[in-house]
C-alpha cells in the first residue's frame, strides 16, 4: 500500500469517527433536553388603566368606561380573568357597590361574564363595536336639533312598525310625524325626520309647534312630558330612494342615520326619532372634561 493510500484510509476513518461522535453527541443532547421539564409561561395578569375621577359625572359610569377601554385594549396574551370586585374597587378608589354597577354595565354589553365563586372573565368574543355611551343633557339634544327651518311633511296614526315594536309593547299604533329641515340661509335640505309618538302623547301635540321647535322641546316644554333620558345612536348608512329625493343627494350615497329613543319618568318610551342627515352637512361633536 502506498503512502498516499494509507493517508486516505486514515482520513476516512477519522471522518467516520467524527460523524459517529457528532451523531452520538446530538442523541445525548436530545435525550438531555427530553429529560428536562420545560416551564409553561403564565399569561400576564390583567391590569386596568388608572383613572382620575370627575365628581361631576356618575362614578359607576366613569369606572365602566375606563374598564371597558382597558378590556378592549388589553394585550392579546393577557389573562382573561379580572381582579376581584374588592381589588378593582380599591384600584379605582370607589365603593364595592359602585364597582358592581360598573361591572354590570360591561356584562350587559357582553364584554365580560361573571360566575359565582369562580370570578369575572373577559368574553373571548367580546363585542368590539359596542357604542360608547356618553352622558349629556336634554338641553344639548334640543340645541343640536334647533336652528333650521322645518316643514311638516305629514302626520297621522299608523300601525307600530315591526322594528319599533320593542319600544311600544302596549300600543297597537303610534302617531307618525314626518319633517324636512333646511338650512335657513341656503334653503338646502339638511335632514329629514320620522317621529313615532305614543298616541296619548300625540293627542296633546299641536303640529304648528313642530314647525317652530324640535320634537324634544315640544314634548318637554309644551306637552309637559317629564323626560328621564334619551338614548342616541348614530350610524352610517346609504341613502334609500325616499331619502335621496328629500335630501337631494344621489341614491346610495352616504348619510348619517340618527335614532333617538325618549323615555319619560315612568320608564315608558314616548318617542322614537329616526333622522337621516346628509353626510356633508352633519358633524357630531363631544366635549369630554379631564377632571
KAUR-V175647 format. One record per backbone hydrogen bond with DSSP energy under -0.5 kcal/mol. NH is the residue of the N-H (numbers start at 1). CO is the residue of the C=O. Records with the same first field share a line. If there is no record, write none. Layout:
BEGIN
NH=CO, CO
END
This chain:
BEGIN
6=2
7=3
8=4
9=5
10=6
11=7
12=8
13=9
14=10
15=11
16=12
17=13
18=14
19=15
20=16
21=17
22=18
23=19
24=20
25=21
26=22
27=23
28=24
29=25
30=26
31=27
32=28
33=29
34=30
35=31
36=32, 33
38=36
39=37
41=39
46=81
53=51
55=53
57=54
62=58
63=59
64=60
65=61
66=62
67=63
68=64
69=65
70=66
71=67
72=68
73=69
74=71
78=75
79=44
82=120
88=84
89=85
90=86
91=87
92=88
93=89
94=89
99=95
100=96
101=97
102=98
103=99
104=100
105=101
106=102
107=103
108=104
109=105
110=106, 107
111=106
112=106
113=121
115=119
118=115
119=115
121=113
122=80
123=111
126=123
141=137
142=138
143=139
144=140
145=141
146=142, 143
149=182
150=211
151=180
153=151, 178
154=178
156=176
158=174
160=172
164=161
165=161, 162
167=164
168=164, 165
171=168
174=158
175=197
176=156, 174
177=195
178=154
179=193
180=151
181=191
182=149
183=188
187=183
190=181
191=181
192=276
193=179
194=274
195=177
196=272
197=175, 195
198=270
199=173
201=198
202=198
203=199
204=201
205=202
207=205
209=206
210=206, 207
211=207, 208
212=209
213=209
218=214
219=215
220=216
221=217
222=217, 218
223=218
224=219
225=219
227=225
228=263
229=263
231=261
232=230
233=259
235=257
237=255
239=253
244=240
245=241
246=242
247=243
248=244
249=244
252=239
253=250
255=237
256=277
257=235, 255
258=256, 275
259=233
260=273
261=231
262=260, 271
263=229
264=268
265=226
267=264
269=167
270=262, 268
271=262
272=196
273=260
274=194
275=258
276=192
277=256, 275
278=190
279=254
281=278
282=279
285=283
288=286
289=287
END
